[in-house]
């Protein structure tokens, strides 16, 4: 194997990489070198925490064979050859980051590692070129705000974006990029993504395409079920409501993020995206019990210049029917996020002093 890890401009071959010392390196580098060392010494099973964005994280165990199967599937789907240059700017503690390391080791990539942050552009040169990178939506959003960031993004041939939903506003901004950008569908339990959706360019689609070798079906709730070598050929049950047609599906929202408000069923995932696009800012909806309607929701809206509760309420009331309007609006300075950069809804409930249903 001749693949390498590049950190702070120094290139080290994976097979000769020395385990980083806790006292002298960034945590991302420590985590990466620890995993690389375990991989090269033949470790067969790895403990991995789930994201914990909607509840308490749990530990699951993933085999080396599952990770290799996932890496091969991604490389084949995106035509990622050996000896390419790739960028790892997401946290190597989580499955998305670990799988970038596995792909790099299995296919002899030259992998540049930078500290995971909300804006990777500060660690990159404007003219650095990569064949492949994985980002979370927040990173993409921040990089699109500057000329340097946009130039860096256009210097990457293919980008996969995962870890959290891509807002309608962000998807609109992505259209200005020449690089190929794909939204991923997957989770820790499926060892990274099992489906991809092109979100810009000539092949742009509203539907995810399931990768070869992965079987999918829906249950009585129209929630997706997944089976493949990455799940040890056992069915994984999700709470994701989808519209499934053959090998493609449209993600509609989470079954546990639907409310019945006075007899009206409301998919909060879809409404959240609609409001984010309408208000051109980040919006998070939280379920709340209601004495007459049974369930309702409140909207936490990230402040932008000049916005007030009154102006936002006016825009919403002129755009939504009464059945879909929020019970209450909150203006917040910024969203609280989990370590994997997902919206921390539990923390938001506490911050706004709303009782979680």
C-alpha positions as CSV (number, residue, x, y, z in Angstrom):
1,X,0.0,0.0,0.0
2,X,1.3,3.5,-0.9
3,X,-1.5,5.7,0.3
4,X,-0.6,8.6,2.6
5,X,-2.0,11.0,5.2
6,X,-1.0,14.7,4.8
7,X,-1.2,16.8,7.9
8,X,0.1,20.4,8.1
9,X,1.9,19.9,4.8
10,X,3.8,16.7,6.0
11,X,3.1,13.5,4.1
12,X,3.3,10.2,5.9
13,X,2.6,6.8,4.3
14,X,-0.2,5.0,6.1
15,X,1.9,1.9,6.6
16,X,4.6,3.9,8.4
17,X,2.5,6.3,10.3
18,X,3.4,6.7,14.0
19,X,0.6,6.9,16.5
20,X,0.2,10.5,17.6
21,X,0.9,11.5,21.2
22,X,-2.0,13.0,23.1
23,X,0.0,16.0,24.3
24,X,1.4,17.2,21.0
25,X,-1.3,17.0,18.4
26,X,-4.8,18.1,17.4
27,X,-7.5,15.7,18.5
28,X,-8.5,15.0,14.8
29,X,-4.9,13.9,14.1
30,X,-4.8,11.8,17.2
31,X,-8.1,10.1,16.3
32,X,-7.1,9.5,12.7
33,X,-3.7,8.0,13.5
34,X,-5.2,5.8,16.2
35,X,-7.7,4.3,13.7
36,X,-5.0,4.0,11.0
37,X,-2.8,2.1,13.5
38,X,-5.6,-0.2,14.5
39,X,-6.4,-0.9,10.8
40,X,-2.9,-1.7,9.9
41,X,-2.5,-4.1,12.8
42,X,-5.4,-6.1,11.5
43,X,-8.1,-5.1,14.0
44,X,-11.4,-6.8,12.9
45,X,-14.1,-5.0,14.9
46,X,-14.6,-1.4,15.8
47,X,-16.9,0.3,18.3
48,X,-18.8,3.2,16.9
49,X,-21.2,5.7,18.5
50,X,-24.4,6.7,16.6
51,X,-24.9,10.5,16.1
52,X,-27.4,11.1,18.9
53,X,-29.2,14.0,17.1
54,X,-32.7,12.9,18.2
55,X,-31.8,10.9,21.3
56,X,-29.1,9.4,23.4
57,X,-26.2,8.1,21.3
58,X,-25.6,4.3,21.4
59,X,-22.6,2.2,20.7
60,X,-22.7,-0.4,17.9
61,X,-19.9,-2.7,16.6
62,X,-18.9,-2.7,12.9
63,X,-16.6,-5.2,11.3
64,X,-13.6,-4.6,9.1
65,X,-15.4,-6.5,6.3
66,X,-18.4,-4.2,6.5
67,X,-16.2,-1.1,6.2
68,X,-14.3,-2.5,3.2
69,X,-17.6,-3.4,1.5
70,X,-18.9,0.2,2.0
71,X,-15.6,1.7,0.7
72,X,-15.6,-0.5,-2.5
73,X,-19.2,0.4,-3.2
74,X,-18.5,4.2,-2.9
75,X,-15.4,4.0,-5.1
76,X,-17.2,2.0,-7.8
77,X,-20.3,4.3,-7.8
78,X,-18.3,7.5,-8.1
79,X,-15.4,6.1,-10.2
80,X,-12.9,6.9,-7.5
81,X,-9.6,5.4,-8.7
82,X,-6.4,4.6,-6.9
83,X,-3.8,7.2,-6.0
84,X,-6.2,10.2,-6.1
85,X,-6.0,13.2,-3.7
86,X,-8.9,13.5,-1.2
87,X,-9.8,15.8,1.6
88,X,-10.9,14.8,5.1
89,X,-12.4,17.8,6.9
90,X,-15.1,16.1,8.9
91,X,-14.6,14.5,12.3
92,X,-12.7,11.2,12.1
93,X,-14.4,10.0,15.3
94,X,-17.7,9.5,13.4
95,X,-18.5,7.0,10.7
96,X,-18.3,9.5,7.8
97,X,-14.8,10.5,8.8
98,X,-13.6,6.9,9.5
99,X,-14.9,5.8,6.1
100,X,-12.8,8.4,4.4
101,X,-9.8,6.9,6.1
102,X,-10.8,3.4,5.1
103,X,-11.3,4.4,1.4
104,X,-7.9,6.1,1.5
105,X,-6.1,3.1,2.9
106,X,-7.9,0.6,0.7
107,X,-7.4,2.5,-2.5
108,X,-4.0,4.2,-1.8
109,X,-5.2,7.7,-1.8
110,X,-3.3,10.8,-0.7
111,X,-5.6,12.1,2.0
112,X,-5.2,15.6,3.3
113,X,-6.5,15.9,6.9
114,X,-7.5,19.2,8.4
115,X,-9.1,19.9,11.8
116,X,-12.9,19.5,11.6
117,X,-14.5,23.0,11.8
118,X,-17.6,24.8,10.5
119,X,-15.4,26.4,7.8
120,X,-12.6,24.3,6.4
121,X,-11.4,27.1,4.1
122,X,-9.1,28.5,6.8
123,X,-7.0,25.4,6.6
124,X,-6.8,25.2,2.8
125,X,-4.9,27.0,0.1
126,X,-7.2,28.6,-2.5
127,X,-5.6,26.6,-5.3
128,X,-5.5,23.2,-3.6
129,X,-7.1,20.5,-5.8
130,X,-8.8,17.3,-4.8
131,X,-10.6,14.5,-6.6
132,X,-13.0,13.8,-3.7
133,X,-14.2,15.2,-0.3
134,X,-16.9,14.7,2.2
135,X,-18.5,17.7,4.0
136,X,-21.5,18.4,6.2
137,X,-24.0,21.0,5.1
138,X,-22.8,23.7,7.5
139,X,-19.3,23.5,6.1
140,X,-20.6,23.8,2.5
141,X,-22.8,26.7,3.5
142,X,-19.9,28.6,5.2
143,X,-17.5,28.0,2.3
144,X,-20.1,29.3,-0.3
145,X,-20.2,32.7,1.5
146,X,-16.7,33.7,0.4
147,X,-14.8,33.9,-3.0
148,X,-12.0,31.8,-1.6
149,X,-14.4,29.2,-0.3
150,X,-16.2,28.9,-3.6
151,X,-12.9,28.6,-5.5
152,X,-11.8,25.8,-3.1
153,X,-15.1,24.0,-3.6
154,X,-14.8,24.3,-7.4
155,X,-11.3,22.7,-7.1
156,X,-12.8,19.5,-5.9
157,X,-14.1,17.1,-8.6
158,X,-16.8,15.3,-6.5
159,X,-18.2,16.2,-3.0
160,X,-20.6,14.1,-0.9
161,X,-22.6,15.9,1.7
162,X,-24.2,14.1,4.6
163,X,-24.7,14.1,8.4
164,X,-27.8,16.4,8.2
165,X,-30.4,17.5,5.7
166,X,-29.5,20.0,3.0
167,X,-31.9,23.0,3.2
168,X,-33.7,24.3,0.1
169,X,-31.7,27.6,0.4
170,X,-28.3,25.7,0.5
171,X,-29.3,23.5,-2.4
172,X,-30.1,26.7,-4.4
173,X,-26.7,28.1,-3.7
174,X,-25.0,24.8,-4.6
175,X,-26.2,25.3,-8.2
176,X,-23.5,27.9,-8.7
177,X,-20.7,25.2,-8.3
178,X,-19.1,23.4,-11.2
179,X,-18.1,20.5,-9.0
180,X,-20.4,17.5,-8.7
181,X,-22.2,17.5,-5.4
182,X,-24.2,14.5,-4.0
183,X,-26.4,14.3,-1.0
184,X,-25.9,11.0,0.8
185,X,-28.5,8.8,2.6
186,X,-27.2,6.5,5.3
187,X,-26.4,6.2,8.9
188,X,-23.9,4.6,11.3
189,X,-25.8,1.4,11.2
190,X,-25.4,1.1,7.4
191,X,-21.7,2.0,7.7
192,X,-22.0,5.4,5.9
193,X,-24.2,6.0,2.8
194,X,-26.2,3.4,0.8
195,X,-27.8,5.9,-1.6
196,X,-26.8,9.1,-3.4
197,X,-28.7,12.0,-4.9
198,X,-27.0,14.4,-7.4
199,X,-28.1,17.9,-6.3
200,X,-26.5,20.0,-9.1
201,X,-25.5,19.7,-12.7
202,X,-27.3,17.9,-15.6
203,X,-28.2,14.9,-13.5
204,X,-29.8,16.8,-10.6
205,X,-32.6,14.8,-9.0
206,X,-35.1,14.9,-6.2
207,X,-34.6,11.2,-5.7
208,X,-31.9,9.1,-4.1
209,X,-30.6,6.2,-6.1
210,X,-29.8,3.1,-4.1
211,X,-26.2,1.8,-4.7
212,X,-25.6,-1.6,-6.3
213,X,-25.8,-4.5,-3.9
214,X,-28.2,-2.8,-1.5
215,X,-31.8,-4.1,-1.1
216,X,-34.5,-1.7,0.1
217,X,-38.3,-2.0,0.8
218,X,-40.8,-0.1,2.9
219,X,-42.9,-1.2,5.9
220,X,-46.6,-0.5,6.5
221,X,-45.7,3.2,7.5
222,X,-43.8,3.7,4.2
223,X,-40.6,3.7,6.3
224,X,-37.4,2.5,4.5
225,X,-35.9,-0.9,5.3
226,X,-32.3,-1.7,4.2
227,X,-30.4,-4.9,3.7
228,X,-26.8,-5.4,2.3
229,X,-23.4,-6.8,3.2
230,X,-22.9,-3.6,5.2
231,X,-25.8,-4.6,7.5
232,X,-24.5,-8.2,7.7
233,X,-27.4,-9.1,5.3
234,X,-30.0,-8.3,8.0
235,X,-32.8,-5.9,7.5
236,X,-32.3,-2.5,9.2
237,X,-35.5,-0.7,10.0
238,X,-35.5,3.1,9.7
239,X,-38.0,5.8,10.7
240,X,-37.6,7.6,7.4
241,X,-40.8,7.9,5.4
242,X,-40.0,7.6,1.7
243,X,-41.7,7.4,-1.6
244,X,-40.1,4.3,-3.1
245,X,-40.1,3.5,-6.9
246,X,-37.8,0.7,-7.9
247,X,-34.2,1.6,-7.0
248,X,-35.0,5.2,-6.3
249,X,-36.7,7.0,-3.4
250,X,-37.7,10.4,-2.3
251,X,-37.1,11.2,1.4
252,X,-40.3,12.7,2.9
253,X,-39.3,13.0,6.6
254,X,-39.0,11.0,9.8
255,X,-42.1,9.1,11.0
256,X,-41.3,10.3,14.5
257,X,-41.3,13.9,13.3
258,X,-44.9,14.0,12.1
259,X,-47.7,15.6,14.2
260,X,-51.4,15.2,14.2
261,X,-52.7,18.7,14.8
262,X,-56.5,18.8,15.1
263,X,-56.8,15.9,12.7
264,X,-54.3,17.4,10.2
265,X,-51.1,15.3,9.6
266,X,-48.1,17.6,9.2
267,X,-44.6,16.3,8.2
268,X,-42.4,18.8,10.1
269,X,-39.3,17.9,8.1
270,X,-40.9,19.1,4.9
271,X,-42.4,22.2,6.6
272,X,-39.1,23.0,8.2
273,X,-37.4,23.1,4.8
274,X,-40.2,25.1,3.3
275,X,-40.0,27.8,6.1
276,X,-36.1,27.9,5.8
277,X,-36.5,28.7,2.1
278,X,-39.3,31.2,2.7
279,X,-37.4,33.1,5.4
280,X,-33.9,32.6,3.8
281,X,-32.5,31.5,7.2
282,X,-32.2,28.4,9.3
283,X,-35.4,27.3,10.9
284,X,-35.9,24.4,13.4
285,X,-39.4,23.1,14.3
286,X,-40.1,21.5,17.6
287,X,-43.1,19.4,18.5
288,X,-45.3,20.5,21.4
289,X,-48.4,19.2,23.0
290,X,-51.6,21.3,22.8
291,X,-54.7,21.0,25.0
292,X,-57.2,21.3,22.1
293,X,-55.3,20.3,19.0
294,X,-53.4,17.4,20.6
295,X,-50.1,18.4,19.0
296,X,-48.7,21.5,17.5
297,X,-45.2,22.9,16.8
298,X,-43.1,26.0,17.5
299,X,-40.5,27.5,15.2
300,X,-37.0,28.6,16.3
301,X,-35.7,31.0,13.7
302,X,-32.0,32.1,13.4
303,X,-31.8,35.9,13.4
304,X,-30.8,37.8,10.3
305,X,-30.3,41.5,10.0
306,X,-33.5,43.4,10.5
307,X,-35.7,40.4,11.3
308,X,-38.3,40.7,14.1
309,X,-41.0,38.3,15.4
310,X,-43.6,40.6,13.9
311,X,-42.1,40.7,10.4
312,X,-41.5,36.9,10.3
313,X,-45.0,36.2,11.6
314,X,-46.4,38.4,8.8
315,X,-44.4,36.5,6.1
316,X,-45.5,33.1,7.5
317,X,-49.1,34.0,7.9
318,X,-49.3,35.2,4.3
319,X,-47.7,32.0,3.0
320,X,-49.2,29.1,5.1
321,X,-52.8,28.1,5.7
322,X,-54.0,28.3,9.3
323,X,-53.6,24.6,9.9
324,X,-49.9,24.7,9.2
325,X,-48.9,27.9,11.1
326,X,-46.6,27.6,14.1
327,X,-48.1,27.9,17.6
328,X,-45.2,30.2,18.6
329,X,-42.1,31.8,17.1
330,X,-38.7,32.2,18.7
331,X,-35.7,34.2,17.5
332,X,-32.4,32.7,18.3
333,X,-28.8,33.9,17.6
334,X,-27.5,30.5,16.4
335,X,-28.3,26.8,16.4
336,X,-26.8,24.5,18.9
337,X,-25.2,21.5,17.2
338,X,-24.1,18.0,18.2
339,X,-20.4,16.9,17.8
340,X,-21.4,15.6,14.3
341,X,-22.7,19.0,13.3
342,X,-26.4,18.0,13.4
343,X,-29.0,20.3,15.0
344,X,-29.2,19.5,18.7
345,X,-33.0,19.5,19.2
346,X,-32.8,18.3,22.7
347,X,-30.6,21.3,23.7
348,X,-33.0,23.6,21.9
349,X,-36.0,22.3,23.9
350,X,-34.0,23.1,27.1
351,X,-32.8,26.5,25.8
352,X,-36.4,27.6,24.9
353,X,-37.8,26.1,28.1
354,X,-40.3,24.0,26.1
355,X,-41.4,20.7,27.5
356,X,-40.5,17.9,25.1
357,X,-43.5,15.7,24.3
